[in-house]
Amino acid sequence: MTATDRSLELVNTAAQAAADKLAHDVIAYDVSDVLSITDAFLLASAPNDRQVKSIVDEIEERLSKELGVKPVRREGDREARWVLLDYVDIVVHVQHSEERVFYALERLWKDCPELELPADAKATRGKAQEHAELRAEEDDAEFGEPR
């Protein structure tokens, strides 16, 4: 079994919304062969809680406006460290960068086919690493410790 056209449409719209809100490392997997509860997982991350919320809000708004769907479940709002949006056909995970590294969902789903995403979403790959390196350089400069 493979992801349906509907789930691909949802994934692409959500991925574009995430990219537009400057999400890091947007990636999607076709999990339809290993899970019966959904067709695809979309993962995205951000370096702070406020941006996680912003990405989640944009995904919800776009999917509602453009495709007429609302999540059947939304979890993780309070802390905005990891928000899950369940649209039945797809599940969206927007994580704080630290949670993304710690939980490493990509490792769980690495054997599942990666889904093709819009160019803007693909361009987010490696952004978390770039951000971490930039922060480390800024911290070193602030505390006078050369790299």
N, C-alpha and C positions, 0 to 999 in steps of 0.2 A: 504494500500500500504506500502511496505517496501523499504528500500534502495536497489538499484540494485547491482549486482556483480561488475559492473564497478565502481560504486561510492564507494563500500567497498574497492576495489583495490586502488583507488585514496586516500581514507582516510588513509589506512594502510601505503602506501608509504610515504605520507606527514607526518604522525605521526612519523614514523621511522626517517625521515629526521630531523624533529624538535627535537626529542630526541637526535639524534647524535650531534646536535648543542647546547645541554644542555638547551633546553627549559624547562620551569616550567609548571607543572599542565596541561599536554596535555590530552584533553578529546574530545570525538566526540559524536554527537547526530544524530539520525535518525529523520529528520524533514519532511520527505516525506508526512506524514499524515496531517500536519498543513500548509505546504507551497507548492505551486505548482511550484515555481521557482527553487528549488534544492532538492536533496535527503538528504544531510548531511551537518552539520557544524562541523568543526574541530577548537578547540580553543587551543591556546598555549600562553605562556607569557615569558617575560625575564625582568631582573632587570635594563637593560639599553638600550638606543637607538641603540647602535652599535650591540648588541647581537640580538635585534629584526630584524635588517637588515640582519644579518648573517643567522638567521633562515629562513627568507623569501627567501633569495637567494638560500639556500640549498633546500628548498621545491621546488622552481621553477626549479632548475637544475635537481633534481631527477625525478620529474614528466615529464620533457621534455626528459631526457635521457632514463629513464626506461620505460615510458608509452607513450611517444610521444605526450604529451599534453602541451599546453601553456595556461595561464589564458586569458580569454576573457576580463577581466578587472582587473586592479591593482590600488588600491587607498591607499592614506595615506603615500606615500613614503617620502615626504620632512621631516616631523618631526620624522618619525619612532616611533611614539607613539602607533599607531594602523594601521597596514597594513592589507588590505583585498585583498585576491586573489580569484577571481571568476572563477571557472572551469566549470560552469553550473551544472554539476552533484554534485559537492561539493563546499562549500565556506569555505575558510580558514581565520581565524582571528588570527593574531599574535599581541599581545598587550604588551605594557610596563606594568609591574606589577601594577603600580598605576592606569592605565586605567582599567585594569582587575578587580581590586577591586571596582573602582568607578562605572563602567557600569554593572558589575555583570551579564554577558550574561547567565551564568549558571542558574540564577533564572528565566530568560525568557523561557528557554528551559527545565526546570527540569521535566516537565511532558512528555517529549519525551524520547523514549528509548535510553539508552546510548549504543554506539557501542563498540564492543570488539576491543581492540587495541593490537599491538605488546607489548611484555613484557617490552622492553626498554621504550616505551611511558608510560605504566602504572607506571613504576618506577619513573616517574617525578612528581607524585602526592605528594603534600605537600612540594615541593621544594621551592615555593615562601614563604611559612610560615617560613621554616628553614632559608632561606636567610634573611628575615626581622628580625628574632630573632638574627641572627649572627650580622647583621648590628647594631642593637640596642645595643648589648653587646659591639661591637667595639666603638660605639659612647660614651657609658657610660665610657668605659676605657679611651678614649681620653680626655673626659671632667671631669674625676674623680668622676663620679656619680655612686655609687654602685646600683645594682638592688635590 
